[in-house]
Amino acid sequence: MRKEYSPKPLDIYNLSPDPFTQFGFWFSEAEEQLIANPSELSEANAMVLSTATKDGIPSSRMVLLKCFSPDGFVFFTNYNSRKGEEIDENKMVSLLFFWHNSMRQVRIEGAATKISMTESDLYFNSRPRESQASSALSLQSKTLDNKQKFDSDVNHLATTGKPIKRPENWGGYVVTPYYFEFWQGGIGRSHDRIIYSIDTNSSEKHWNMLRLYP
Ligand SMILES: Cc1cc2nc3c(=O)[nH]c(=O)nc-3n(C[C@H](O)[C@H](O)[C@H](O)COP(=O)(O)O)c2cc1C
């Protein structure tokens, strides 16, 4: 199962000084790679979100990145889910992307906060009715005793034809990063790791870049 990784060595001087721009380059390449070589990991925007309780008990799950900008990385979920409850008590989270075709990993650490209700409405209203109905009726992460009834309620709501309103407990979070790591698998296991961390001595938001041992 040992795989030789593609030789695209990283150098601090080849990377953008802005981690969001650098993320954009890799994200576009991951999408192109997936179109060229579809694999079981077929969503470049699938990411592992890790949260922790206030006592530091961690938990991880996949979510979909919906957009990113210098303001941060946005995903949508149920605010009353386990992840939502954990973010309520501890806003520090991490995101992890793994792009198998290009042998790349990006680690992001930051603080998660809710986006505005208007932005959440905008996204909710763009979703297919089936997804809207499911989000409106799902008590995500709570015990479900009757799956058949839930499915039939979702189906009923989805087919009523009436507009489905975003429930207040469903919406987006934006993760504002203070740390990035870009990892590139290399030949002979000589992998590259470049980190970006915020320079706290600078009055402007400035990113310090460093290389780590693989
Ligand atoms: C590829 C993939 C993408 C997913 N995307 C989302 C998502 O964007 N939002 C979400 O709430 N759950 C998503 N899920 C489901 C979550 O992994 C998880 O089961 C759910 O959010 C409940 O997590 P929690 O109990 O830790 O809150 C996704 C699962 C997979 C496998």
Ligand as a Chemical Component Dictionary entry (heavy atoms), coordinates in Angstrom:
data_LIG
# 
_chem_comp.id                   LIG 
_chem_comp.type                 NON-POLYMER 
_chem_comp.pdbx_formal_charge   0 
_chem_comp.three_letter_code    LIG 
# 
loop_
_chem_comp_atom.comp_id 
_chem_comp_atom.atom_id 
_chem_comp_atom.alt_atom_id 
_chem_comp_atom.type_symbol 
_chem_comp_atom.charge 
_chem_comp_atom.model_Cartn_x 
_chem_comp_atom.model_Cartn_y 
_chem_comp_atom.model_Cartn_z 
_chem_comp_atom.pdbx_ordinal 
LIG C1  C1  C 0 -19.304 13.885 2.568  1  
LIG C2  C2  C 0 -20.206 14.315 3.699  2  
LIG C3  C3  C 0 -20.632 15.643 3.736  3  
LIG C4  C4  C 0 -21.441 16.092 4.778  4  
LIG N1  N1  N 0 -21.812 17.400 4.812  5  
LIG C5  C5  C 0 -22.512 17.872 5.859  6  
LIG C6  C6  C 0 -22.806 19.279 5.969  7  
LIG O1  O1  O 0 -22.406 20.105 5.129  8  
LIG N2  N2  N 0 -23.507 19.689 7.052  9  
LIG C7  C7  C 0 -23.937 18.827 8.020  10 
LIG O2  O2  O 0 -24.589 19.264 8.974  11 
LIG N3  N3  N 0 -23.665 17.497 7.963  12 
LIG C8  C8  C 0 -22.956 17.003 6.908  13 
LIG N4  N4  N 0 -22.652 15.662 6.840  14 
LIG C9  C9  C 0 -23.102 14.792 7.953  15 
LIG C10 C10 C 0 -22.117 14.943 9.128  16 
LIG O3  O3  O 0 -20.906 14.223 8.877  17 
LIG C11 C11 C 0 -22.698 14.497 10.481 18 
LIG O4  O4  O 0 -23.166 13.182 10.387 19 
LIG C12 C12 C 0 -23.839 15.387 10.952 20 
LIG O5  O5  O 0 -23.612 16.743 10.656 21 
LIG C13 C13 C 0 -24.033 15.238 12.461 22 
LIG O6  O6  O 0 -22.835 15.565 13.129 23 
LIG P1  P1  P 0 -22.789 15.941 14.704 24 
LIG O7  O7  O 0 -23.694 14.975 15.400 25 
LIG O8  O8  O 0 -21.375 15.772 15.087 26 
LIG O9  O9  O 0 -23.265 17.358 14.827 27 
LIG C14 C14 C 0 -21.844 15.186 5.803  28 
LIG C15 C15 C 0 -21.402 13.859 5.762  29 
LIG C16 C16 C 0 -20.597 13.438 4.728  30 
LIG C17 C17 C 0 -20.112 12.016 4.733  31 
# 
loop_
_chem_comp_bond.comp_id 
_chem_comp_bond.atom_id_1 
_chem_comp_bond.atom_id_2 
_chem_comp_bond.value_order 
_chem_comp_bond.pdbx_ordinal 
LIG C1  C2  SING 1  
LIG C2  C3  SING 2  
LIG C2  C16 DOUB 3  
LIG C3  C4  DOUB 4  
LIG C4  N1  SING 5  
LIG C4  C14 SING 6  
LIG N1  C5  DOUB 7  
LIG C5  C6  SING 8  
LIG C5  C8  SING 9  
LIG C6  O1  DOUB 10 
LIG C6  N2  SING 11 
LIG N2  C7  SING 12 
LIG C7  O2  DOUB 13 
LIG C7  N3  SING 14 
LIG N3  C8  DOUB 15 
LIG C8  N4  SING 16 
LIG N4  C9  SING 17 
LIG N4  C14 SING 18 
LIG C9  C10 SING 19 
LIG C10 O3  SING 20 
LIG C10 C11 SING 21 
LIG C11 O4  SING 22 
LIG C11 C12 SING 23 
LIG C12 O5  SING 24 
LIG C12 C13 SING 25 
LIG C13 O6  SING 26 
LIG O6  P1  SING 27 
LIG P1  O7  DOUB 28 
LIG P1  O8  SING 29 
LIG P1  O9  SING 30 
LIG C14 C15 DOUB 31 
LIG C15 C16 SING 32 
LIG C16 C17 SING 33 
# 
